[in-house]
Amino acid sequence: MTDELVSGFAGLDTSHVSDALDRLGIAGQCAGIWPLDHLAPGQVPVLDNAGRTEMTVWGDLLTATAHRMGLPGTVIDGVCRDIDRSVALGYPVFARGHWMRTGKDRVQVDAYQVPVSIGGVLVSPGDVLLGDADGLVAVPSARALEVLDAARGIAESESRIRAAVTAGARLDEARAAVGYHDLQHRA
């Protein structure tokens, strides 16, 4: 991951990247994965617990350790616990939810640094993950520049619409002027 990609995606919303993924025919919207607070750009632990919600795979000890190591956040296709600790430390966790039941003696690690499924999306080491209050998107590393360019164009078009409406234009006319309804169609 290059600095250009990190800074480029950090300046975008998940909605812009989601529309760009649609335009490019890439399934990258991670269904049901929500933030407990916010997520900074960079590498993150990504845990595939097959969407199970009956036991956790992340808690306050892992949060404290990850925070101390300077990791920017965690993504879980499953649930975590001890979110009060995550919030207090400002350590972002994206998960299906939270619940107190431990995964100790219930789950075990199968592998590290391998592709995993997160919210129905295959995420490989090195892929770009971007999360905000709307959820999480995953961008395949091999197509990251292409998605970044498309997302920037979508964000710019929406900014032009917002400026036109603020200046008094009708929403339908402002949208038509930039082709709003075609922004996420495949190129």
N, C-alpha and C positions, 0 to 999 in steps of 0.2 A: 504494500500500500504506500503510495507516494504522498508527500506533503500536499501536493496539489489536490489529490483526491480527498484527503482528510479535510482540508480547508474548504474545498468546493462543496462537499456534501454537508458540512457543518453549517453552511449558510442557507440551506434549503429546508423546507418543511417536508414531512413524509407525504403529504398530499401531492406535492409537485413530483416527487420521485415516484409515487404510485402511478400517477398519470403517465409519466415517462416510461415506466415499466409496461403499462398497458399499450402505449404507442409502439413499443419495441417487441411486443409479444412475449414478455418475460413474466412469469408468475413469481412475484417476490413479496406479495402482501401476506404477512404472517398472521393468519387468522387467530383471534382470541388472545393475543399477547399484548398486554397493557403495561404502562409504566406505574410503578409505585411512587416515583418522583421523576427526575429528569435523567437523560442519558447524554454523556459527552461523547465526542467522536474518538475513535481509537479502537484498540483491541479489547475484547471482552470475553470472559468465560461464557460459553454457550452450552447449556445442558439440555439434552433431549431425554425427558422422562415420559415420553409417549403421551403427553397431555394429561397424565394421571393427576388427579386432584385429591386422592385419598391419603397421600403422604408427601412430605416435603423432601427436597434435595438440597436446600440451602437455608441457612439460619444465621444467627448473630455471630457465631465463631468464624464462619467463612466470610461474612461481611466484614468483620473487624480485620481479618487477615488480608483480604483483598484491598480494603481501604488503606491499610498500612503499606501495602506493596505499591500503591498508587494506580491500581487498575481503575479504569473509568466506569465500570458497571458490569452487570451480569444479565444474561438472557436465559430464561428457563421455559421449556415447553412442559409445564407442570406448575407446581406451587412452591412457595417459600414460606418461611415463618420468621418471627422476630422482626417484623417490618418497622417497629418503633426504633430499633437500632439503626436500620438502613436510613430511615428518615433523619434521625438525630445526627448521623455522620454525613448526611448528604450523599450517600452512596446509592446510585440508581440501580434498581432491579426491575426488569420487565418480565412478567410471568402471567400465567392464567389466573392467578389469585394468590391468596395466602390462607394458611390454616396451620394449626399448632402441631398436628400429628407428625412425629419424626419419621424419617426414612431409614434411620439406623436399624439394622437387621431386617430391613424390608427391600432395600435397593442396593445395588452395587455397581461399581464402575465397570463398563465393558471395554471401553477404548478411549484414547486421547487423540486429539489432532486428526479426527476423521470427519467426513461429512455426516451431518445429523439433520433430522427433520424438526423444524420449528414452525408451529402453526401451519403445517401442511406444505412448507417450503423447504427444499433441500438447501442447507447452508454448509458451505465448505470452509476450511481454514483459509483465511485471506480474503473472504468475501466482505463487502461493505455492509455494515448494519447501521441503520439510522432510526432513531426512535424519538418520539415526542409525545405530547398529550393525546394525540390521535392514534398512536400505536407504533408498530415496528415494521420496517421494510428491510428486505435483504436483496442486495445487488450482487450478482455473480462478478467476481473480480475481473474476469476476462472481458466483461462488457461495461465495466464501471465508467470509463470515459464517455462512452456512447450514452449511457443513462444520465450521467452528469450534464452533458451538453443538452439533451432533451429536457431535463428537469429545469435547467437554467432558463431555457426558452419559455417554458410553461410559466415559471415564476415571473418572468419579465412581462409576458402577456397579461397575467393576472394583475400585475402592478399597474399596467396601462389602463386596464378596465377600472380598477379601484380609483385611479386618479381622475379618469373621465367622469365617473359617477360622483365623486367628491366635488368636481367642478360643475355639476348640474346636469350631466347627460343622463339619458334614460338607460337603465341597465341593459335592456334588450339591444339597444343601438350600440352601446359600448361593447357588448359581447360580440355582436355581428361584425364590428369594425376589426376585431382581431381574430375572428374565426374561433371563438371560445369553444363551441361544441365539437370542433375537430381537433382540439389540442391533444387529446389522448388517443385518437384513432391511429391505427398502425400506419406508419409512413410508407 
